[in-house]
């Protein structure tokens, strides 16, 4: 029993204060950091199941190993690692800003990428890239999955320029899948000679048969009619575009099919 009202008041208060401080320190140094680390650990990692399924991680969140400029020997200065993401600074022009992953070429594959873009931004993902002096930019040979601020782009977008589309070839069905600039998206491409499918935030946006009669007709009548080698390669490098916008990438995972 407390000897005075002061003791009865003080002891519970001190106990509560010490408990509060302990919880605060756990949040700051132990518990909180553990939660942050657990959340961060989920990015740029493969689960055991993904490893069994043949997935490979192309970016570990810490280094740019395997990445270099298109038609270059090193990574251009407009790309860096920032808080576990591979980020373009938006300083790339039409030539010299794009990067490729050069450790392996892919033909049939499935890839998943998380990305976000600044307001009004424009970027993309390339595959089946062929390098050479005769090709100053990746899109002279490589199909592109369009990544763009669909809601806030400063000019009106044509369907063939829209998010989740096969740029210049197949118009996407993106309704219900678009998120505002600055929010994370998940894109997926599955490429086989029988069918190609593009996905945005869980929704299939595009499906087509590569090198089919329809594919050749679209190429001959559209943006790529003056680029004879566009889309013709059956394999090649994959790449990311800096088209003058800041964009962040993480969880870049690929597997061969």
Residue, then its C-alpha position, 0 to 999 in steps of 0.5 A: x500500500x502506498x504511504x502517501x498520495x504522492x507515492x501512489x501517483x508517482x510510481x504508476x506514472x514512472x512505470x508508464x513513462x519507462x514503458x513508453x520510452x522503452x517502446x519508443x527506443x524499440x521503434x527507433x532502434x529495434x522494432x521499428x528498424x526491423x519493420x523497415x528492414x523487413x519491408x525493404x527486404x521484400x524489394x529486389x529479392x527473389x522468393x524460393x518459389x521464384x527461384x525454383x520457377x527460373x526467375x532471375x533478378x536483374x537489379x539488386x537495389x544496390x549496384x548497377x552491375x550488368x547495366x550500361x548505356x546502349x552502344x556504350x561501355x559504361x553506365x551514362x551519368x543520367x542513371x544512378x541507384x537511389x533508395x533501392x531503385x534504378x533511377x533515370x535523372x531525365x537528362x537523356x535525349x533521343x540518343x545516348x540516354x537509354x541503358x541495356x542489361x548486357x549479361x544475357x540476350x533473351x528470345x522467349x521470356x517473361x519479365x516483371x518490373x515495378x516502376x513509377x514516373x514523374x508528372x508528365x513523364x515518358x519512358x519505356x521498356x525495350x526488348x530484343x534490342x540489337x546494337x550497332x553503329x547503324x542503330x543510333x537508338x534502341x527503338x530502331x530495332x526493339x519493340x517498346x512497352x510504353x510507360x508514361x504519365x497517362x493522366x498528366x502528360x502535357x500533350x494529347x496522347x494517341x492510342x498507340x502512344x498510351x500506357x501499356x501499349x506496344x508503342x506504335x503498333x498495338x493500342x492498349x486497353x488500360x482502362x481501370x489500370x492507370x495510376x497517377x504519376x508518382x505511384x508504383x506500377x507493376x508491368x509484365x510482358x510475356x513473349x513467345x512466338x505464339x503470343x505476346x501479352x502485356x500487362x499493367x497492374x494486373x490487367x492485360x492491356x495488349x495481346x498479339x502474334x509477333x511476325x504475323x501477317x497482321x503484325x507486318x501490316x501494322x509495321x508497314x503502315x505505321x510509325x516503323x515503316x521506314x525502319x526495316x529492322x524494327x522488331x525483326x530480331x528474334x532475340x536481343x538485349x533488354x533495356x530501359x529508356x531515359x526519354x527526358x523524364x525521371x523514372x524509378x525502377x525496382x523488382x526487375x525479374x525475368x525468366x526464360x520460357 
